[in-house]
Amino acid sequence: MSEQLVFQPSAAAIARTHVTKDQYEQLYARSVSDPNGFWAEQAQRIDWMKSPTIIKNSTFQYPDVSIKWFEDGVLNISANCIDRHLVERGDQVAIIWEPDDPKAEAEYITYAKLHEKVSRCANVLKSLGVRKGDRVTIYLPMIPQAAYAMLACARIGAIHSVVFGGFSPDALAGRINDCDSKVVITADEGRRGGKTVPLKANVDKALQDAPGVEKVLVVHNTGADVLMKGSRDVWWHEAAAGVEPFCDPEPMNAEDPLFILYTSGSTGKPKGVLHTTGGYIVYASLTHQLNFDYRDGEVYWCTADVGWVTGHTYIVYGPLANGATTVMFEGIPSYPDVGRFWEVVDKHKINIFHTAPTAIRALMGAGTEWVEKADLSSLRLLGTVGEPINPEAWMWYHKNVGRGRCEIVDTWWQTETGGVLISPLPGAIATKPGSATLPFFGVEPIVLSPEGRLQEQTKAEGVLAIKESWPGQARTIWGDHSRFVSTYFETYKGYYFTGDGCRRDEDGYYWITGRVDDVLNISGHRLGTAEIESALVSHPKVSEAAVVGYPHDLKGQGIYCYVTLMSGETSDEALKIELRNWVRKEIGPIATPDLIQWAPGLPKTRSGKIMRRILRKVAENDFGSLGDTSTLADPAVVTDLIENRQNR
Ligand code: WTA
């Protein structure tokens, strides 16, 4: 598809936009030339208990990386997301909860109700001994209690770590231990696509390896019979009934931690990305408003899960800070049928719909009759997030869901960036299908050659880095600042390295081409090859494993595993199934291998380093261009790998 395809903002979008094209250009220039002035003004959108006088105090200088914003300001995020709206919009719906089962009742939670629910949860947490600075792990399905729990932590100054409900007990235990949570919040079970997920049983298993947990707060969700351990386990509804319905928000310094969110890197265990209070909420609320051109009274639906950063910033914190009506959806796009998204859009009269390219591709594959049946006239704007969107999917979305009249915003960002960094502002920036377009205010993207040379000409290709700090940026990795510095600031000194490759076209538009490191993006979910490899080699029959990604029509990337067995083991189909199930159990269903190839040997250099470049090429079925293989210890290995490749 032609890259020349350009969509100018519609007249309707131009007429209502918060930021016009000229304003974007002027404000952008100001935001980078005078960050202190620009962000001091933007900070006023938040209610401070003490206004900040110091705005930006950040350096990317290796190795003394330090990121601080608004450092003498004092505020509480829960008060900003709830209390300050009560006078004007106490009766407005804050959260619409749409259940997995379309026949079950939706819930409409007003800001007044949210205040009560969050306050009660905050008081329960206090009664369980949680104090400012303590870590609380949240392992919940997409039910309102997930948002209550996050906001309750923010209210009392506890640091939440939300773990996606699809992760295994092992993965959960690792995340609990890494940040020493003493309290875990979960539910008896979750529901997803007509199935149940045994969350409480998973927590029980995880806690066998996480002895530091003292209390488990359990939401009575499906009503399943679960084991409650006397002194440890507490029912949420019982505890909440016994506490006051109000709780004073704790004054928090702008740089006090708000949450930890574990995400995959190219090596080792998932890292606990740490976000703090002031900068995060200023950035979340500003990007939510401008990126979606949000206006009072609109209904906004982001289909992500709160277990990922998108759920944090663009289901909970950004929308609620703006007094929006935000939708939480418990289900999946294909249950009970592939018309579900469109049915929910009509049911709740959604104005802004935000989803992942992988969902769009899957629904596109199901044909147009489902989307044609729906009315969809409430829709005004469509968003995509999480992975590169191929122009075909963009066009399908535009034509069939947007009916040619909705703006599309392709939002590029990361767990580490806290909020959107590159995306069109509707009504201001013309779009090109497949491009995330231009940077947000205060964001200075740069393109570097892989060796680190700055590409100064507009048209360029290379790796994507960012020149200066922005308020929503992660501050560190929990308990390991040196890993933070070495992961993001060492390879290209003086810059934040994103791990993504990109192209910048003659108009200065950015086209993200995907990760350049060993991080996979499976259906918009981030996974490290190292995690999957370590799960595989923990199987008694596996001696060695190497995992790479390969292009996958629906998931964006698929998981391709090269496995060397212990001598004497039989490499048959049954063992492949066993290994697939093993990885599911070790990490979770999202990490299930797509293709497994038995590899009697892996291509290694004489010093024993696995040459992943070759493994990627074979997995991509593109072995004509393997490049230099002369440094291999045993070049014959490659011939065998090609002969037995699985992706043909
Ligand atoms: C990828 C999700 C292209 C990218 C918010 C990034 C994207 C990683 C886009 C972060 C997009 C996210 N276009 N690629 N619009 N959005 N990515 O931390 O590779 O789960 O580095 O954050 O997803 O994934 P994460």
Residues whose N, C-alpha, C, O or C-beta is under 5 A from the ligand:
A	BS01	WTA	T384 V385 G386 E387 P388 I389 D410 T411 W412 W413 Q414 T415 A436 T498 D500 I512 G514 R515 G524 R526
